[in-house]
Amino acid sequence: MASQATVTLPEIANPGRARLFVQAATRQIVARDFGSPVIEAIRQRGYRYRVGRLAFHLAREFGFCYGVDDALDLAYEARYRFDSRTIYLTGEIIHNPVVNSRLAALGIRRLDDVAQVTPQDVVVIPAFGLPVSDLAHLRDTGCTIVDTTCGSVVHVWKRVERYARDGFTTIIHGKHDHEETTATRSQVTSIPGGRYVVVRDIAEAERLAEVIAGARPAATLRDFFAQAASPGFDPASGLEKIGLANQTTMLAGESLAIAERLRAAMVARYGEDETLFRFRSFDTICSATQVRQDAIAELLAFPPTLMLVVGGYNSSNTGHLCELASAVCPTYHIATPDCIASADVIRHKPAFEAREIETRGWLPQGEIVIGLTSGASTPDRSLGETVLRLIQVAGETAPSAWATRA
C-alpha cells in the first residue's frame, strides 16, 4: 500500500516531531484533495460573485465542519502512518460519495463485519461513532483503533448515559436507523434498565405527548414505535420520566419545538412542580449544524432566484438545509455536480422525499441569482465544481484563473 501514498516521510528520531510532521503533511493532502480555489475566490469577494448573467450568492457558513476535518485528518494520517497494514473503515466516514470514494482509492477498506478483524489490522471509526458492542469487540481483538467520533456526538452520549442512570427514558429526536442515532441508542441500552424512544419529527412527538397527557391510550404506541424504541419498552410506565436529546444534525427549531411539546404534556399530566423532577431537556444540536442553518436563513432573507444545496442524499444535515430553502424558493439538492445534466435537466432529491428525480426547465433565462450552500460533509471541491458546471450549462465563460480545477 505504500505506493499509494503521495508523501514520503523522512526518518525523524524525535517521536513528537515525527507526529507533527505527519499531521502537517496529511492536512496538506486533505486540503489538496478537497479544497477549491473557486470557492475561496467567491469567499474573498464577500461571498458574492457574478459571471455573465449568473450572480452566485454563497452562504457564509457551509461545507466541512470541524468534526469532519478532524475525521479526515485522522483517516489520512492512519493511511500514511500504517502504510503496510490493512486499514478498515466501519462505515461511511461521512455521508458524501466523493469523500468516501477518495478514501477507498487510498486503500481504506469498508468493514462488513467486525468479526473479520485481526490484531494486525487498523480500524477507523467514523465521525458518527460506533455501537458499544462493536467497539468492545474491536478492543477485545487487540487491533489498532483510530477513533474519529465527533466530539459533539460524544457529548450526546454523556447526556443520555446520565438519563439512563437516573431512571429517565431518553427521547431522541433523530432518524432511528441513522448511524449516529444507532450508536446513541446503544449508549442508552448499555446502562442496565436504559430505555429510549426515537421520534423523527414533531408529528411523532405529538403521539408521545398525547399518551403522556392521558389523551391517547398507551397501548397505541407499541406498534407505532416498535422499530424505534428499546426492546420491551412499555409506554404505560416508560414515559413517567423523560429526558430529551437530539441526533446532532437535526433541525434545531424542530428539536426545541419537540422539547416544548413534551414538557407541556408532562405539565398537563403532573403539574409544574412535579415536572421539575420528571422532565429533562438539553439541546445537543451540533454548533456547526446550527450555524449552517442560520447562514442559509440569512441568505434566504433576500431570496435568490433558485437555491442549490450540494451534498450526499443520505446526509441528514444537508437534507435539512434543502428543507429550509425549499420553503422560500425553488431548491435543488444535488449529490454531485454531474447531477446538472444541462440548462434544461437536473437530477435532484426534493425536500422531504426519499428518491432522486429529474426536473426539466429548472434554470431560468436572463439574469438570475443562484444561492449556494453545502452540507457539513461536503468538500469545497464539489461545490466549486458545481459552480463551474453551472457556468458551463448557462453558456457563460469562467474566469481564466478557474479553468484548471474547481
SEKOL-498192 format. One record per residue (C-alpha): residue in one letter; y, x, z. Coordinates in steps of 0.05 Angstrom, whole numbers, plus 5000, padded with zeros to 4 digits. Layout:
<rs>
AYXZ...
</rs>
This chain:
<rs>
M500050005000A504750605007S506350584933Q509749904943A515050204989T521650364957V524050855011T520851495034L521651615108P522552345129E518852645187I523352555248A521052865313N525152405358P521751715360G528251365377R531851675317A525851515273R526150775293L533650745279F532651065211V527150565193Q531549985215A537450225175A533250345113T529749665115R536349305126Q539049625063I532849395025V533548685052A540848675031R538848924962D533348414953F537147804978G544647944974S549347724919P555848044894V557447374861I557547014928E561247594960A566647544907I567446794919R567746914994Q573147434985R577246944944G577646475003Y571146104985R574345834921Y573346094850R574845794782V571145964718G573745564659R573144834675L568844954736A572045034804F567045274856H568245084929L563645454977A562245215047R564845715098E558145775133F551745785092G545346175078F541446635123C542446535198Y541647095249G534446875263V532446945190D536047615185D532147865244A525547595219L526247925151D528548585181L522348595225A517648395168Y520348935122E520149445178A512849275191R511249365117Y514250055114R512150285184F504850065175D504250215101S496750385104R494549765144T493249045125I499148615144Y498447855152L503547315159T501146695197G505046215152E511446205111I516246665148I521746165130H522045565084N524345895020P519946034959V523946634936V523446985003N516046845012S514447084942R518147734955L514047855019A507647714981A509848224928L510548734984G503248625001I504148195063R498347705060R498146985082L493446885141D489046275133D485046345198V486646775259A479146885267Q479247365207V483947865242T481248535264P484149025316Q486649475259D490848925227V498248775235V500248035243V507347785232I509147145268P514346725231A521146525257F518345835273G513546125325L506146025333P501945535375V499845805442S492445815427D493246215362L497746725396A492746805453H487146935403L491247465367R492747815433D485347805452T483748115384G487948725400C491548725333T498848945326I503448335332V510348325302D513647715332T519647455293T520246795332C527546575332G530946615400S533445905392V526245665386V524246065449H530045725485V526945045468W520245275493K523045465561R526344785566V520044375550E515744805596R520444635653Y520043895636A512443925637R512144295703D516743785735G512543195711F517042965654T514542735586T518143135532I521242725477I522143185417H526942985361G523543305301K518043265249H511343265285D507943685231H513444205223E511244905243E516644965296T515044295328T507644445325A508945075365T513444705414R508244165425S503244705443Q508044975495V508244295528T500744195530S499544905554I502144655622P496944235659G498743505651G504143655599R505743055554Y510142965493V512342455441V515642665375V520842195345R523042315273D529641925276I533741415314A529340845288E523141145321A527041295384E529040565387R521740375394L521240815455A527740535482E525239815477V518939985515I522740365568A527639785577G521939285580A523638935515R517239135480P510039185506A507939905518A501439785481T505139715415L506840455416R499740715419D498040635345F505040795320F505441465355A498041625350Q499442255309A505942445344A504042415418S499942855463P492542685467G491142095513F498541945522D499541285559P506340975542A505840495601S506441065651G508541655609L515741415598E517741355671K520742055670I523042365604G526543005581L529743085512A529143685466N530043805391Q526944165333T532644655325T534244455253M535243715261L541843335252A545743465315G549342795313E542742425309S539742825367L545742635410A545041905389I537641905408A539142205476E544541685490R540041105468L534241335511R538741455570A541640755563A534540475563M532940845627V539240575660A537439865638R530539955670Y532040355732G539640355743E544540925741D542641245808E535241255793T536341515722L539142155750F532142325773R528342045713F532242295653R534042995629S537343195564F539343865536D542044005466T537344515436I540144475365C540845185338S548045405335A547145665264T544644975243Q550644655276V555845095244R552844985175Q553144235186D560344295210A562144725149I559444215099A563243665135E569644075128L568344195054L567043455043A573643255075F576543355005P570443124965P568343544906T566143224841L558943374860M555243794911L549444284901V545144464961V540345054949G534145164989G526745024998Y524644294995N520644375059S526744665096S528944175148N535944445157T537144465082G534843745074H539743525128L545543865091C543543455030E543442825071L550442955098A553343095030S549942524994A553742025037V560242275006C559042494934P553442594882T548943124913Y543243534884H538443914929I535044444885A529744934907T531445484857P536745594803D531845444747C531844714771I538244674729A534944574662S541344424624A548144084630D544343434620V537943534660I536943754732R530743734777H532343594849K529943264913P534442674933A536342575005F531142205047E525942264992A519642674991R518942884919E522843244866I525542804810E529142934744T536142664732R539842644666G547342644654W548642984720L554143484700P560643124681Q565143334624G572143614635E574743994695I570443894757V569844154828I562844374849G561444424923L556244944942T552145085004S545245335022G540445255079A539445775134S533146025099T536346115030P538346815006D545246914978R541947164915S539146474900L546046164910G549246694866E544146574811T545645824816V553045964804L551346384742R546645844717L552045314725I556945734686Q551845834631V549845104621A557144894623G558545344564E563345794603T563446554610A562246904676P566847474697S564248124668A563048414738W557847864750A553847994687T548748484716R545848084773A547347504820
</rs>
